[in-house]
Amino acid sequence: MHQYFHTNFGFCLWDLAALLVLVVMVVVLVVHASRQKKRLKDFEEELSDQQAQQKP
């Protein structure tokens, strides 16, 4: 089976596993970045609200 994939498609079955790991890592990175952006926005809004309340 390994020889079949390697000769007919030009890649190894381990390459599929590595590609899957890469795709999962990219998805996790995108999700993390979007959530971090939302957390930062929420934090900045909370901070501006607190600063507005402290000003007389």
Short mmCIF file of the C-alpha atoms (twelve columns), coordinates in Angstrom:
data_MODEL
# 
_entry.id   MODEL 
# 
loop_
_atom_site.group_PDB 
_atom_site.id 
_atom_site.type_symbol 
_atom_site.label_atom_id 
_atom_site.label_alt_id 
_atom_site.label_comp_id 
_atom_site.label_asym_id 
_atom_site.label_seq_id 
_atom_site.Cartn_x 
_atom_site.Cartn_y 
_atom_site.Cartn_z 
_atom_site.pdbx_PDB_model_num 
ATOM 1  C CA . MET A 1  0.000   0.000  0.000  1 
ATOM 2  C CA . HIS A 2  2.816   2.382  0.871  1 
ATOM 3  C CA . GLN A 3  4.542   1.674  -2.417 1 
ATOM 4  C CA . TYR A 4  1.274   2.226  -4.333 1 
ATOM 5  C CA . PHE A 5  0.716   5.697  -2.888 1 
ATOM 6  C CA . HIS A 6  4.360   6.628  -3.174 1 
ATOM 7  C CA . THR A 7  4.703   5.666  -6.824 1 
ATOM 8  C CA . ASN A 8  1.264   6.700  -8.109 1 
ATOM 9  C CA . PHE A 9  0.698   9.914  -6.180 1 
ATOM 10 C CA . GLY A 10 4.240   10.960 -5.324 1 
ATOM 11 C CA . PHE A 11 3.763   11.188 -1.576 1 
ATOM 12 C CA . CYS A 12 3.819   8.967  1.448  1 
ATOM 13 C CA . LEU A 13 0.936   8.216  3.791  1 
ATOM 14 C CA . TRP A 14 2.886   10.022 6.520  1 
ATOM 15 C CA . ASP A 15 2.620   13.150 4.365  1 
ATOM 16 C CA . LEU A 16 -1.163  12.984 4.738  1 
ATOM 17 C CA . ALA A 17 -0.830  12.826 8.502  1 
ATOM 18 C CA . ALA A 18 1.571   15.769 8.489  1 
ATOM 19 C CA . LEU A 19 -0.783  17.737 6.236  1 
ATOM 20 C CA . LEU A 20 -3.683  17.025 8.573  1 
ATOM 21 C CA . VAL A 21 -1.650  18.244 11.551 1 
ATOM 22 C CA . LEU A 22 -0.722  21.397 9.631  1 
ATOM 23 C CA . VAL A 23 -4.359  22.115 8.768  1 
ATOM 24 C CA . VAL A 24 -5.418  21.619 12.383 1 
ATOM 25 C CA . MET A 25 -2.645  23.937 13.585 1 
ATOM 26 C CA . VAL A 26 -3.677  26.662 11.138 1 
ATOM 27 C CA . VAL A 27 -7.325  26.385 12.204 1 
ATOM 28 C CA . VAL A 28 -6.348  26.598 15.881 1 
ATOM 29 C CA . LEU A 29 -4.178  29.642 15.148 1 
ATOM 30 C CA . VAL A 30 -6.996  31.433 13.312 1 
ATOM 31 C CA . VAL A 31 -9.510  30.672 16.068 1 
ATOM 32 C CA . HIS A 32 -7.054  31.787 18.745 1 
ATOM 33 C CA . ALA A 33 -6.292  35.047 16.928 1 
ATOM 34 C CA . SER A 34 -9.963  35.902 16.452 1 
ATOM 35 C CA . ARG A 35 -10.794 35.129 20.088 1 
ATOM 36 C CA . GLN A 36 -7.801  37.144 21.272 1 
ATOM 37 C CA . LYS A 37 -8.944  40.096 19.171 1 
ATOM 38 C CA . LYS A 38 -12.407 39.891 20.773 1 
ATOM 39 C CA . ARG A 39 -10.923 39.652 24.288 1 
ATOM 40 C CA . LEU A 40 -8.736  42.692 23.619 1 
ATOM 41 C CA . LYS A 41 -11.713 44.698 22.335 1 
ATOM 42 C CA . ASP A 42 -13.794 43.739 25.389 1 
ATOM 43 C CA . PHE A 43 -10.914 44.650 27.703 1 
ATOM 44 C CA . GLU A 44 -10.465 48.056 26.058 1 
ATOM 45 C CA . GLU A 45 -14.203 48.769 26.335 1 
ATOM 46 C CA . GLU A 46 -14.203 47.788 30.001 1 
ATOM 47 C CA . LEU A 47 -11.158 49.939 30.654 1 
ATOM 48 C CA . SER A 48 -12.688 52.979 28.949 1 
ATOM 49 C CA . ASP A 49 -15.916 52.472 30.952 1 
ATOM 50 C CA . GLN A 50 -13.947 52.369 34.194 1 
ATOM 51 C CA . GLN A 51 -11.984 55.475 33.254 1 
ATOM 52 C CA . ALA A 52 -15.211 57.326 32.369 1 
ATOM 53 C CA . GLN A 53 -16.689 56.448 35.767 1 
ATOM 54 C CA . GLN A 54 -13.620 57.659 37.642 1 
ATOM 55 C CA . LYS A 55 -13.580 61.130 36.050 1 
ATOM 56 C CA . PRO A 56 -15.579 63.674 38.077 1 
# 
